[in-house]
Amino acid sequence: MLLELGSRWLRLMFVSVVCLCLCLPGESYTKKAPKVPRCPATCSCTKDSAFCVDTKAIPKSFPPGIISLTMVNAAFTTIPEGAFSHLHLLQFLFIENNDIQDLSKYTFRGLKSLTHLSLSNNNLQQLPRDLFKHLDILTDLDLRGNSFRCDCKIKWLVDWMEKTNTSVPAIYCASPFEFQGRRIRDLTPRDFNCITADFAVYETFPFHSVSAESYEFSGDQFVAFAQPDSGFCTLYIWDHVEMIFRRFHNITSRSAVYCKPVVINNTLYMVVAQLFGGSHIYKWEEGPQRFIKIQDIDTNRVRKPNFVDTFLLDDEWYFVVADSSKAGSTSIYRWNSNGFYSHQSLHPWHRDTHVEFIDVGGKPHLILSSASQPPVVYQWNRNQKQFAFHSIITELADVQMVKHFWVRKVLYLCLTRFIGDSKILRWEGQRFVEIQTLPSRGSMAVYPFTVGPRQYLILGSDFSFSRVYLWDDLTQRFQPFQELNMRAPRGFSLVSVDKKDILLAASFKGNTLAYQHLVVDLSAK
């Protein structure tokens, strides 16, 4: 009996406690319904649209079901990324009669249902690339009343308008001058010159050098540097995995000033010109891998070599050494299957600094630069198999180097000078005519070269930045392109390998450098 009464009492107490807990004051036992977002204070809303005026920022919330939004006289000038992503049902968006100047590339991210967009009567000069990329069902776009600058940053829009099915009323260029007033739809991507380039340091070699000569041998890409400090010829090979040049071999010498490679009948030879101890010719052997000296160059002829060039003439190989001493002479050597042998002496007693081989109208020529007289031209006589004096190019003295280049089958020369200005000359059928002057104080080296369709010219300087120039087809002149910081450059060489274009610069007073030519598309930014 007592047990039964105790059990009832416990059940009664449990029910009382539960009831007390459920009925405590201030506690609700029914779930409240979520609040419906109100229309922003600066907007007027209907069931499915909102019209906002003088808004300081894009409101974070709107009543549900908004499919049309209009914003006028807004107090902001920039619309950030994802500004309307909370309005994923939006079909009509009118941002009109404001001072909007900048949009994010992702301003309209998330608006998959948008069919009509108006940005009319704002202050937009350009639009981010691919701004409308994810607006898949956009049918109408209004961009009228903006001051568009028609340069490379608008090129993508020209291309998009050419391909899209979206209806876009006519819009016009406000600038630059050459496009002012033109309808943007009438422009084509070809109207924009948006591809530019840049030379950026790619690799640094921790030594001074006075010459840089690139060459290919047995399927590999090499470069030979003449080092004035060690006196060595140092060879580097291109590493196709690491994408850099790495040290390959040294030719031990006393005072190398030029290391000139030449490949004859699949055999590599290296002409090593030295200031002291005579100059020599080396041959590469594969087993074991090494250079062996096969020949000395007559020291009575070549006493102070400054430059070496090789050329193929009437199916025979030659090399020429420019001698800069008062007692020596520039000399030509010819290959005869066993070695190079003395062929001809040129231009004695004139302290030559450079030799350039050039073919003009099927007639081979040598142009000799000299520290003591203007550049002279020798022409090949096929009957005598000798070069004979032909003419003087110009009366200019102090020409350190003459290099030639071709533009659209027209021959040009560049004469670089250490004290005066450098000159660009054009071949006019009978003679060279000066067409341009380039400032080049302290220049000892010049190098014309092409990368793709671009014709460049680099003028080294001992006193300031070296200058890269780019040929302009319209004016048929070189225009300043870029300044490079290198110390006392003495030679250049271009290497194109593994889809990279690398300009090597031999530096007499600083580290030897390799610059990569980078192509930049300004319309992609």
C-alpha positions in Angstrom: 0.0 0.0 0.0 2.8 2.4 0.9 4.6 1.5 -2.2 1.6 2.2 -4.4 1.1 5.6 -2.7 4.8 6.5 -3.2 4.7 5.7 -6.9 1.6 7.9 -7.5 3.3 10.7 -5.6 6.3 10.5 -7.8 4.2 10.6 -11.0 2.3 13.6 -9.8 5.5 15.5 -8.9 6.9 14.7 -12.4 3.8 16.1 -14.2 3.9 19.2 -12.0 7.5 19.9 -12.8 7.0 19.5 -16.5 4.0 21.8 -16.5 5.9 24.4 -14.5 8.8 24.3 -16.9 6.5 24.7 -19.9 4.6 27.6 -18.4 7.4 29.8 -17.1 6.7 33.5 -17.7 8.4 35.1 -20.7 9.1 31.8 -22.5 7.3 31.2 -25.8 6.5 27.8 -27.0 5.5 28.8 -30.5 8.2 29.6 -33.2 8.2 33.1 -34.5 7.9 33.7 -38.3 11.0 35.3 -39.9 10.9 39.0 -40.6 10.2 40.0 -44.2 13.0 42.5 -45.4 11.6 46.0 -45.8 12.1 48.2 -48.7 15.3 50.3 -48.2 14.7 53.9 -47.1 16.0 55.4 -50.3 13.9 53.1 -52.5 10.3 52.7 -53.5 9.2 49.1 -53.9 6.3 47.2 -55.4 5.6 43.5 -55.4 8.4 42.8 -57.9 10.4 46.0 -58.5 12.5 48.6 -56.6 13.3 52.2 -57.6 16.2 53.8 -55.7 17.3 57.4 -55.7 20.2 59.2 -54.0 21.4 55.9 -52.5 24.8 56.1 -50.8 25.5 52.3 -51.3 23.8 49.4 -52.8 21.3 48.1 -50.2 22.0 44.7 -48.7 18.4 43.5 -48.6 15.2 44.0 -50.6 11.7 42.5 -50.2 11.5 39.0 -51.8 10.5 38.6 -55.4 12.3 41.7 -56.8 13.0 41.1 -60.5 13.5 44.7 -61.5 15.9 47.2 -59.9 16.5 50.9 -60.9 19.2 53.1 -59.4 19.5 56.8 -60.3 21.4 59.7 -58.9 23.5 57.3 -56.8 26.0 58.8 -54.3 28.7 56.3 -55.2 31.1 56.1 -58.2 32.3 52.5 -57.9 30.4 49.2 -57.9 32.3 46.3 -56.3 32.4 42.6 -57.0 29.2 40.7 -56.4 27.2 43.8 -55.6 23.9 42.3 -56.7 24.6 38.6 -56.0 21.8 38.6 -53.3 19.3 39.5 -56.0 19.6 36.3 -57.9 16.1 36.6 -59.4 16.8 39.9 -61.0 15.8 40.2 -64.7 15.9 43.9 -65.2 18.7 46.2 -63.9 18.8 49.9 -64.7 21.8 51.8 -63.4 21.2 55.1 -65.1 21.9 58.8 -64.8 24.7 58.4 -62.2 28.4 59.2 -61.9 29.5 55.5 -62.0 33.2 55.4 -63.1 34.4 52.0 -62.2 33.0 48.5 -62.2 34.5 45.3 -61.0 35.0 42.4 -63.5 32.6 40.5 -61.3 30.0 43.2 -60.5 27.2 41.2 -62.1 28.3 37.8 -60.7 25.3 35.6 -59.9 22.7 37.3 -62.0 21.9 34.3 -64.1 18.4 35.5 -64.9 19.3 39.0 -66.1 17.9 39.8 -69.5 18.0 43.6 -69.6 20.9 45.8 -68.4 21.3 49.5 -68.7 24.4 51.5 -67.7 23.4 54.5 -69.7 24.4 58.1 -68.8 27.2 57.4 -66.4 30.9 58.4 -66.5 32.3 55.1 -67.7 35.5 55.4 -69.9 36.2 51.7 -70.0 34.7 48.3 -68.9 36.5 45.4 -67.3 37.3 42.6 -69.7 34.6 39.9 -69.9 32.2 42.0 -67.7 29.2 40.3 -69.4 30.7 36.8 -69.8 28.4 35.0 -67.4 25.2 36.8 -68.4 24.1 33.9 -70.5 20.5 35.1 -71.4 21.2 38.9 -71.7 19.1 40.2 -74.6 19.4 44.0 -74.2 22.3 46.1 -73.1 22.3 49.9 -73.1 25.7 51.7 -72.7 24.8 55.1 -74.3 25.8 58.3 -72.7 29.2 57.3 -71.5 32.6 58.8 -72.5 34.3 55.6 -73.7 38.1 55.8 -74.4 38.7 53.5 -77.3 42.1 52.0 -76.5 43.3 48.5 -75.8 41.2 48.2 -72.7 38.0 48.5 -74.9 39.2 46.0 -77.5 37.5 43.1 -75.8 34.2 44.9 -76.0 34.6 45.5 -79.8 35.2 41.8 -80.2 32.3 40.8 -77.9 29.9 43.1 -79.8 30.9 41.5 -83.0 30.0 38.1 -81.8 27.1 38.5 -79.3 23.4 38.2 -80.0 22.6 40.8 -77.4 21.0 44.0 -78.7 23.2 47.0 -78.0 22.2 50.5 -79.2 24.9 52.6 -80.9 27.7 53.9 -78.7 30.6 56.2 -79.7 34.2 56.8 -78.8 34.9 60.0 -76.8 38.7 59.6 -77.1 41.5 59.3 -78.2 41.6 61.8 -81.0 42.0 59.3 -83.9 38.8 57.5 -82.9 36.7 60.4 -81.5 33.1 60.2 -82.7 33.5 56.8 -84.3 30.8 54.2 -83.6 32.4 51.4 -81.5 30.5 48.7 -83.4 32.3 49.9 -86.6 35.7 49.3 -85.1 37.5 46.0 -85.5 40.1 44.3 -83.2 42.7 45.1 -85.9 42.3 48.8 -85.2 44.1 48.4 -81.9 47.8 47.9 -81.5 47.8 46.2 -78.1 50.7 43.9 -78.3 53.8 45.3 -76.7 56.9 43.8 -75.1 59.4 44.1 -72.3 63.0 43.0 -71.7 63.3 41.6 -68.2 66.4 40.1 -66.5 66.2 36.4 -66.8 69.6 35.1 -65.7 72.7 36.7 -64.2 76.2 35.3 -64.8 78.7 36.2 -62.0 81.6 37.4 -64.2 82.7 40.2 -66.6 82.8 39.4 -70.3 83.8 41.3 -73.5 82.1 39.0 -76.1 79.0 36.8 -76.2 78.5 34.4 -79.1 75.7 31.9 -79.3 75.7 28.8 -81.5 74.0 25.4 -82.1 75.9 22.1 -82.1 74.8 18.5 -82.0 71.2 19.6 -81.2 72.1 21.8 -78.2 72.2 25.6 -77.8 75.5 27.1 -76.5 77.0 30.5 -75.8 80.7 31.3 -75.5 81.9 34.2 -73.3 85.3 35.8 -73.4 86.2 36.7 -69.8 88.8 39.5 -69.3 89.5 38.7 -65.7 90.3 35.0 -66.0 91.3 35.3 -69.6 89.2 32.1 -70.3 86.6 31.3 -73.0 83.7 30.0 -70.9 81.0 27.9 -72.6 77.4 27.6 -71.3 74.8 25.1 -72.5 71.0 25.6 -72.4 69.3 23.3 -69.9 65.9 22.3 -71.4 64.7 21.1 -68.0 65.7 23.9 -65.7 65.3 26.5 -68.5 68.6 28.2 -67.8 72.1 28.3 -69.1 74.6 26.2 -67.1 78.3 26.0 -67.2 79.6 23.5 -69.7 83.3 23.9 -70.4 86.3 26.3 -70.2 89.0 26.9 -72.8 92.0 27.9 -70.7 93.7 30.9 -72.2 95.7 33.9 -71.0 93.8 37.0 -72.2 90.8 36.1 -74.4 89.0 39.1 -75.9 86.9 37.1 -78.4 85.7 33.5 -78.6 84.2 32.8 -82.1 82.6 29.4 -82.8 82.2 28.0 -86.3 80.8 24.6 -87.3 82.3 23.1 -90.5 81.3 19.7 -91.7 79.7 18.9 -88.3 82.9 19.7 -86.5 83.1 22.6 -84.0 86.0 24.9 -84.0 86.6 27.9 -81.7 88.8 30.9 -82.7 90.2 32.3 -79.5 91.6 35.8 -80.0 94.0 37.0 -77.2 95.8 40.2 -76.3 98.9 38.4 -75.2 100.5 35.1 -76.0 99.1 34.8 -79.5 95.7 33.7 -80.8 94.7 30.1 -81.4 92.2 27.8 -83.1 90.7 24.9 -81.1 88.8 21.8 -82.2 86.1 20.0 -80.1 86.5 16.3 -79.5 83.7 14.1 -78.2 85.8 11.4 -76.6 86.8 12.6 -74.1 84.9 15.8 -74.3 87.5 18.6 -74.7 88.9 21.3 -76.9 92.3 20.7 -78.3 94.5 23.4 -79.9 95.1 22.7 -83.6 96.6 25.9 -84.8 98.3 29.2 -83.9 97.4 32.5 -85.6 100.4 34.4 -87.0 101.4 37.0 -84.3 103.2 39.1 -86.9 99.9 39.9 -88.6 97.5 39.8 -85.6 99.0 41.6 -82.6 96.0 43.2 -80.8 92.8 41.5 -81.9 89.5 43.2 -81.1 86.9 41.3 -83.0 86.4 38.0 -85.0 83.8 37.2 -87.6 83.2 34.2 -89.8 81.4 33.9 -93.1 80.8 31.5 -96.0 81.8 32.8 -99.4 81.6 30.8 -102.7 81.1 27.6 -100.6 84.3 28.2 -98.6 84.6 29.2 -95.0 86.6 32.2 -93.9 87.2 34.1 -90.7 88.5 37.7 -90.3 90.2 39.2 -87.3 90.0 43.0 -86.7 93.4 44.1 -85.4 93.5 47.3 -83.3 97.3 47.7 -82.9 99.4 50.3 -84.8 101.7 47.6 -86.1 99.2 44.8 -87.0 96.7 44.5 -89.8 93.2 43.1 -90.1 93.6 39.6 -91.6 91.5 37.0 -93.4 91.9 33.2 -93.0 90.5 30.5 -95.3 89.6 26.9 -94.4 91.2 24.3 -96.6 90.0 21.0 -95.0 92.9 20.7 -92.6 92.8 24.1 -90.9 92.6 27.9 -91.5 95.4 29.4 -93.5 96.3 33.1 -94.1 94.5 34.4 -97.1 94.7 38.2 -97.2 95.7 41.2 -95.1 93.6 44.3 -95.1 93.8 47.8 -93.9 97.2 47.9 -92.3 98.1 50.5 -89.6 94.6 51.8 -89.0 93.7 50.3 -85.6 90.5 48.5 -86.7 87.9 47.8 -84.1 85.2 45.8 -86.0 84.5 44.0 -89.2 81.0 43.4 -90.7 80.4 40.9 -93.6 77.5 42.0 -95.9 76.1 41.0 -99.2 74.8 43.9 -101.3 73.1 43.0 -104.6 74.9 39.6 -104.7 78.3 41.2 -104.1 80.0 40.3 -100.9 81.6 43.2 -98.9 83.5 43.8 -95.7 83.0 47.0 -93.7 85.9 47.9 -91.5 85.5 50.3 -88.5 88.5 52.0 -87.2 89.6 54.3 -84.4 91.8 56.4 -86.7 89.7 56.9 -89.9 86.1 56.6 -91.2 84.6 53.2 -92.0 85.8 51.7 -95.3 84.2 49.1 -97.6 86.1 46.3 -99.4 84.4 44.4 -102.2 85.0 40.8 -103.2 86.7 40.2 -106.5 85.7 36.7 -107.6 88.3 36.4 -110.3 91.2 37.2 -107.9 89.4 35.8 -104.8 90.5 38.8 -102.9 88.8 41.8 -101.3 89.6 45.1 -102.9 89.1 48.6 -101.5 85.8 50.0 -102.7 84.7 53.1 -100.9 84.4 55.1 -97.7 80.9 55.1 -96.2 81.0 58.4 -94.5 83.4 61.0 -93.3 82.5 60.3 -89.7 85.4 59.4 -87.4 85.3 57.5 -84.1 83.0 54.8 -85.5 83.4 51.8 -83.1 81.2 49.4 -84.9 79.1 49.0 -88.0 76.2 46.5 -88.1 73.7 45.9 -90.9 70.0 44.9 -90.8 67.2 44.4 -93.3 63.6 45.8 -93.1 61.2 44.7 -95.9 64.1 43.9 -98.2 65.7 47.3 -97.7 69.3 47.4 -96.4 70.3 49.6 -93.5 73.5 50.3 -91.5 73.9 51.5 -87.9 77.2 53.2 -87.1 77.9 53.5 -83.4 80.3 56.1 -81.9 81.8 56.6 -78.5 81.9 60.4 -78.5 79.4 61.5 -81.2 75.9 60.4 -82.1 75.2 57.1 -83.8 73.8 57.1 -87.3 71.3 55.0 -89.3 72.0 54.8 -93.0 69.8 53.4 -95.8 71.1 51.8 -99.0 69.8 53.8 -102.0 71.1 51.6 -104.8 74.4 53.3 -105.3 75.3 54.6 -101.9 74.2 54.8 -98.2 72.2 57.8 -97.2 71.9 59.0 -93.5 68.2 58.9 -92.4 68.4 59.1 -88.5 70.7 60.2 -85.7 70.6 58.4 -82.3 72.2 59.8 -79.1 74.8 57.3 -78.0 77.5 58.9 -75.8 79.8 56.2 -74.5 78.7 53.5 -77.0 81.1 50.7 -77.8 78.5 48.2 -79.1 75.4 48.1 -81.2 73.2 45.1 -82.1 70.2 45.0 -84.5 68.0 42.0 -84.0 64.5 40.7 -84.7 62.0 38.9 -82.5 59.0 37.8 -84.5 57.8 40.8 -86.6 59.7 43.3 -84.4 63.0 44.9 -85.5 65.0 46.1 -82.5 68.3 47.9 -82.1 70.2 48.1 -78.8 72.9 50.8 -78.2 75.2 50.0 -75.3 76.6 52.8 -73.2 79.5 53.1 -70.7 78.1 56.3 -69.1 74.3 55.7 -68.8 71.6 53.2 -69.5 71.8 51.2 -72.7 68.9 52.0 -75.0 66.6 49.6 -76.9 64.9 51.1 -80.0 62.0 49.6 -81.9 61.6 50.2 -85.7 58.4 52.1 -86.7 57.1 51.1 -90.1 55.1 54.2 -90.5 58.0 56.7 -90.0 60.7 54.2 -91.1 62.7 55.3 -88.1 63.7 53.8 -84.8 61.7 54.9 -81.8 62.9 54.7 -78.1 61.5 51.6 -76.5 63.3 50.7 -73.3 66.3 51.5 -71.1 68.4 48.6 -69.7 70.8 48.9 -66.8 74.0 47.2 -67.7 77.6 48.2 -67.1 79.8 48.9 -70.1 78.3 46.3 -72.5 80.7 45.1 -75.2 78.6 42.6 -77.2 75.2 41.1 -77.6 73.7 37.9 -78.9 70.1 36.7 -79.3 69.1 33.1 -78.5 65.7 31.6 -79.3 65.1 28.4 -77.6 62.1 26.5 -76.0 59.7 29.3 -77.0 61.9 31.9 -75.2 63.8 34.8 -76.8 66.8 35.7 -74.7 69.2 38.6 -75.3 72.7 38.0 -73.9 74.7 41.1 -72.9 78.5 40.9 -72.3 79.4 43.4 -69.6 83.0 44.7 -69.2 82.4 46.2 -65.7 79.5 44.3 -64.2 77.8 40.9 -64.3 77.0 39.4 -67.6 73.2 39.4 -68.1 70.5 37.5 -70.0 67.2 39.4 -70.7 64.0 37.6 -71.8 61.8 39.2 -74.4 58.3 39.1 -73.0 55.3 39.7 -75.1 52.5 41.7 -73.3 48.9 42.0 -74.5 47.6 45.3 -73.1 44.0 44.3 -74.0 44.2 41.3 -71.6 44.6 43.5 -68.5 
